[in-house]
Each structure stands twice: as C-alpha cells, then as structure tokens.
C-alpha cells in the first residue's frame, strides 16, 4: 500500500523529481506510471485482483487522457477485464449464501 500512497500523491506533470531511495531522478509522470505498474504487479502476484482492476483503471485513464496512446489503452482495458474475470472465478472464504445478501 505504500507504493499506492506514494503514487496517489503524484500528478501527471513533466517536472523532474529528485532521487528518493531506490527511485531515480525522473519526471513525475514516469514515476507515477511506474509506481502504479509496480503496485499492480505486486497485487496480481498475491491474487488481489480487485485492487489490480482499480489500478488498471487508473492506468487506462492515464493512457486515454495523458499519453493519448490508444493501443496501450486497449491493452490496459483488456487486462482490466481479465482481472474482473479472475475475481469472478476466484474461490472466496465466505459461503455462497452470504454473497446473495
């Protein structure tokens, strides 16, 4: 979650950010995008697909409004759809009758 907190504190500008820990000096946009990608990979690795879908939505929105990269937008939306499929197919620890309420 610390990656997400850091990413959420960033915008999509081209101002150069200083080195922080292991993060190099880079533009705010590059760091924001990279942190979201890294967080998505971590959440995906542990099967937290709901958070992956949320992050994927943020990345798709950035592709649509900041980068204007339609092929990357399409890829991100396909990935987001796959995360939602994974949520549906995942076994839950709750009995099914709790899901009906």
Beta strands, then each sheet from edge to edge (+ up, - down):
strand 1: 16-17
strand 2: 26-27
sheet 1: 1+ 2-
end
